[in-house]
């Protein structure tokens, strides 16, 4: 009997010690200081801006693309200064005129998981795989050179090409009205055949030829792939072929206009002997206007165009724009002649 009572007392003591230990391990919740409580996950996003990364996959970093890039960066700075809820970052790549390199650039850029990529296609057919890589990664794809594919979310028309062409044709029509004896015998220089959007840069001069068939004649037309050297060779051949009959050169870019001027200089022509119209408004273009070689240049306000592209990407990401084409109209172009070249040189 004494042994039984001893075992019972020992069991009671073990039970009491276990209960006491449990109470020490789990103190009342009220004993936890308030500042030790975990922060709410909902508070963090409200205090930090949402990061938005926009990629710019350039075809080649020439003067125009560099101006475009500066516009993108300026737009990002302006947005970040104006808004507290988002922070826009611009990343970019240089395709160096190669379809293969641009595709590789895009594949690398996709790994950085941007929210949108603006693609400046090297070739409107050859660059389709780059657009597909962007789309397959679930990234918003905006293209600016006219790729015709289902992989593009939106085509950005930074310049209303027909409207720009009409500005040039209007200037030529003014010259016809000033001089009733003037007959324009024109040659047309295009950029790269695969970049179909730029073909509209000469559409209005062709319409002018239809309107005044006896006073505006298209002698010849060809592609120079945006190359100064190729344009020079074209004009050299045309001067040999048409001689003094040729009195008007319509060029789709300032770099090609420079090639035309080089050919004219070598042939002994002076500024103003032959009308030259151009598109771009680059530094060399402005210089040629000042020197009197180019009579009218449609200046692309490339920084403004870059800003428009960023704003478009942001509108699409925030659900404020859903169309598959965005036309910036005349907001990103300006007419430059000898009358206003001094003030337009630094406009961008």
C-alpha positions in Angstrom: 0.0 0.0 0.0 2.8 2.4 0.8 4.5 1.6 -2.5 1.3 2.4 -4.4 0.9 5.8 -2.6 4.6 6.7 -3.5 4.0 5.9 -7.2 0.8 8.0 -7.2 2.6 11.0 -5.6 5.4 10.8 -8.1 3.0 10.8 -11.0 1.2 13.8 -9.6 4.5 15.7 -9.3 5.5 14.9 -12.9 2.1 16.1 -14.2 2.4 19.4 -12.2 5.9 20.1 -13.6 4.7 19.5 -17.2 1.8 21.9 -16.7 4.2 24.5 -15.3 6.6 24.1 -18.2 3.8 24.5 -20.8 2.7 27.7 -19.1 6.2 29.2 -19.4 6.6 28.2 -23.1 3.3 29.9 -24.1 3.0 33.3 -22.4 -0.2 35.3 -22.9 -0.4 37.2 -26.2 -0.8 40.4 -24.2 2.8 40.1 -23.0 4.2 40.5 -26.6 5.2 44.1 -27.3 3.2 45.8 -30.0 6.2 46.8 -32.1 7.2 43.2 -32.5 4.1 42.4 -34.6 4.8 41.6 -38.3 4.2 44.4 -40.8 1.2 44.1 -43.1 2.1 43.0 -46.7 -0.5 45.4 -48.1 1.5 48.4 -46.7 4.6 47.9 -48.9 3.2 48.4 -52.4 1.5 51.5 -51.3 4.8 53.0 -50.2 6.9 52.0 -53.2 6.4 53.0 -56.9 5.6 50.2 -59.3 8.5 49.5 -61.6 7.8 49.7 -65.3 10.6 48.6 -67.7 10.3 49.6 -71.4 12.8 48.1 -73.9 13.8 49.8 -77.2 15.2 47.3 -79.7 16.8 49.6 -82.4 17.5 48.6 -85.9 20.8 50.6 -85.8 22.0 53.4 -83.6 22.3 56.2 -86.2 21.6 59.8 -85.5 17.8 59.4 -85.7 17.7 56.4 -83.4 19.9 58.1 -80.9 17.5 61.1 -80.9 14.7 58.7 -80.5 16.4 57.1 -77.5 17.0 60.5 -75.9 13.2 61.1 -76.3 12.4 57.9 -74.6 14.7 58.7 -71.7 13.4 62.2 -71.3 9.8 60.9 -71.3 10.8 58.4 -68.5 12.3 61.3 -66.5 9.2 63.4 -66.9 6.9 60.6 -65.9 9.0 59.7 -62.9 9.0 63.4 -61.8 5.3 63.8 -62.2 4.0 60.5 -60.7 4.7 58.8 -57.4 3.0 55.5 -58.1 5.3 54.3 -60.9 8.9 54.4 -61.9 9.7 54.0 -65.6 13.1 52.6 -66.7 14.3 52.5 -70.3 16.6 49.7 -71.6 17.9 49.4 -75.2 19.9 47.5 -77.7 21.5 48.2 -81.1 20.8 45.8 -83.9 23.5 47.3 -86.1 21.4 46.7 -89.2 21.4 43.0 -88.8 18.3 40.8 -88.5 20.2 38.1 -86.7 21.8 40.5 -84.2 18.4 42.2 -83.5 16.8 38.8 -82.9 19.6 37.9 -80.4 19.2 41.3 -78.8 15.5 40.8 -78.3 16.0 37.3 -76.9 18.5 38.8 -74.3 16.2 41.7 -73.6 13.2 39.4 -72.9 15.2 37.7 -70.2 15.2 41.0 -68.3 11.3 40.7 -68.2 10.4 44.2 -69.4 6.8 45.2 -69.4 6.9 46.4 -73.1 9.4 46.4 -76.0 9.4 48.9 -78.7 10.8 47.2 -81.8 12.4 49.3 -84.6 12.5 46.4 -87.2 15.7 46.0 -89.3 13.5 44.4 -91.9 9.7 44.2 -92.0 9.9 40.5 -93.0 13.1 39.3 -91.5 12.3 40.9 -88.1 9.0 39.0 -87.6 10.7 36.3 -85.5 11.9 39.1 -83.1 8.3 40.2 -82.7 7.2 36.6 -82.1 9.8 36.2 -79.3 8.4 39.3 -77.6 4.8 38.2 -77.9 5.5 34.6 -76.8 7.1 36.0 -73.7 3.8 37.7 -72.9 5.4 41.2 -73.3 3.6 44.1 -74.9 5.1 44.6 -78.5 5.0 48.0 -80.2 6.6 48.2 -83.6 7.5 51.4 -85.5 8.6 50.4 -89.1 5.5 48.7 -90.4 5.8 44.9 -89.7 2.6 43.2 -90.9 2.2 40.4 -88.4 -0.2 39.2 -85.7 2.7 39.3 -83.2 2.5 43.1 -83.0 0.2 44.6 -80.4 0.4 48.1 -81.9 2.0 49.8 -84.9 3.4 53.2 -83.9 3.3 55.7 -86.8 5.6 58.5 -85.5 5.1 60.4 -88.7 2.0 60.6 -90.9 3.9 59.8 -94.0 1.2 60.8 -96.5 0.8 64.1 -94.7 4.6 64.8 -94.8 4.6 63.9 -98.5 1.7 66.3 -99.0 3.8 69.1 -97.4 6.6 68.6 -99.9 4.2 68.4 -102.8 2.5 71.6 -101.6 5.8 73.4 -101.7 6.5 72.2 -105.2 3.1 73.3 -106.3 3.9 76.8 -105.0 7.0 76.9 -107.2 4.9 75.9 -110.2 2.4 78.7 -109.4 5.2 81.2 -109.0 6.8 80.3 -112.4 4.3 79.3 -115.2 7.2 78.1 -117.3 8.6 75.7 -114.8 8.5 72.0 -115.6 9.7 69.6 -113.0 11.5 66.5 -114.2 12.0 64.5 -111.1 13.8 61.4 -109.9 12.7 59.6 -106.7 15.1 58.0 -104.2 13.6 55.5 -101.7 15.1 53.9 -98.7 15.0 50.1 -98.1 12.4 48.3 -100.2 11.4 46.0 -97.2 10.5 49.1 -95.1 7.2 49.7 -96.8 6.0 52.6 -94.7 8.6 55.0 -96.2 7.3 54.4 -99.7 4.5 56.9 -98.9 7.2 59.7 -98.7 6.9 60.2 -102.5 3.2 59.5 -103.0 2.2 63.1 -103.1 4.7 64.0 -105.8 3.3 61.2 -107.9 -0.2 62.7 -107.3 1.2 66.1 -108.3 2.4 64.5 -111.6 -1.1 63.2 -112.2 -2.6 66.6 -111.5 -0.1 68.5 -113.7 0.9 65.8 -116.3 2.5 68.5 -118.6 4.4 70.2 -115.8 5.5 67.4 -113.4 7.2 64.2 -114.8 8.7 61.3 -113.0 11.8 60.4 -114.9 13.0 57.5 -112.7 12.9 56.0 -109.2 14.9 53.5 -107.3 16.1 52.3 -103.8 19.3 53.4 -102.2 18.8 51.5 -98.8 19.3 54.8 -96.8 22.9 54.8 -98.0 24.8 58.0 -99.0 27.1 56.0 -101.4 24.3 54.2 -103.1 22.3 57.4 -103.6 25.4 59.1 -105.0 25.8 56.3 -107.5 22.1 56.5 -108.5 22.3 60.2 -109.1 25.5 59.9 -111.1 23.8 57.3 -113.4 20.7 59.5 -113.7 22.8 62.6 -114.6 24.4 60.5 -117.3 21.1 59.2 -118.6 19.0 62.4 -118.4 21.5 65.2 -118.4 20.1 68.8 -118.1 16.6 67.5 -118.3 16.8 66.3 -114.7 16.0 69.3 -112.4 14.3 67.8 -109.3 15.5 65.1 -106.8 13.0 63.8 -104.2 14.9 61.9 -101.5 13.4 59.9 -98.7 16.3 60.8 -96.2 19.0 63.3 -95.6 21.8 60.7 -95.8 20.6 59.9 -99.3 20.2 63.6 -100.1 23.9 64.0 -99.2 24.7 61.4 -101.7 22.8 63.3 -104.3 24.6 66.5 -103.4 28.0 64.8 -103.7 27.1 63.6 -107.2 25.9 67.1 -108.2 29.1 68.7 -106.8 31.3 66.3 -108.8 29.3 67.1 -111.9 29.8 70.8 -111.5 26.4 71.9 -110.3 25.8 74.7 -107.8 23.3 75.0 -104.9 19.9 75.7 -106.3 20.6 74.4 -109.8 18.4 71.4 -109.1 15.5 71.2 -106.6 16.1 68.8 -103.8 13.4 67.8 -101.3 14.3 65.6 -98.3 13.0 64.0 -95.1 14.6 63.7 -91.6 16.0 67.0 -90.5 19.3 65.6 -89.4 22.3 67.8 -88.8 23.6 67.2 -92.3 20.2 67.9 -93.7 20.0 71.2 -91.9 23.5 72.1 -93.1 22.4 71.3 -96.7 19.4 73.5 -96.3 21.6 76.4 -95.1 23.9 75.9 -98.0 21.1 76.0 -100.5 21.3 72.5 -101.7 18.1 71.3 -100.1 15.1 73.5 -100.6 12.6 71.8 -98.3 13.2 69.2 -95.6 10.6 67.6 -93.4 12.2 67.4 -90.1 11.3 64.4 -87.9 11.2 65.6 -84.3 12.8 62.4 -83.0 12.9 63.2 -79.3 9.2 64.1 -79.5 8.6 60.8 -81.3 10.5 58.9 -78.5 8.3 60.6 -75.9 5.2 59.6 -77.8 6.3 56.0 -77.9 6.8 55.9 -74.1 3.4 57.5 -73.6 1.8 55.0 -75.9 3.4 52.1 -74.1 2.3 53.4 -70.7 -1.3 54.0 -72.0 -1.5 50.5 -73.3 -0.1 49.0 -70.1 -2.6 50.9 -68.0 -5.5 50.0 -70.3 -6.1 53.5 -71.7 -5.4 52.6 -75.3 -6.1 49.3 -77.1 -6.1 50.1 -80.8 -3.6 48.2 -83.0 -2.4 51.4 -84.8 -1.3 54.7 -83.2 -0.7 57.7 -85.5 1.2 60.6 -84.0 0.0 62.7 -87.0 1.8 66.0 -87.4 3.0 66.4 -83.8 6.4 64.9 -84.6 7.3 66.7 -87.9 8.1 70.3 -89.0 8.7 71.9 -92.4 12.2 73.4 -92.8 13.2 75.8 -95.6 15.8 78.5 -95.9 13.3 80.9 -94.2 13.3 79.0 -90.9 16.3 76.7 -90.8 18.1 78.9 -88.3 15.4 78.5 -85.7 14.7 74.8 -86.6 18.3 73.5 -86.4 18.1 72.7 -82.7 14.4 71.8 -82.6 13.8 68.2 -81.7 
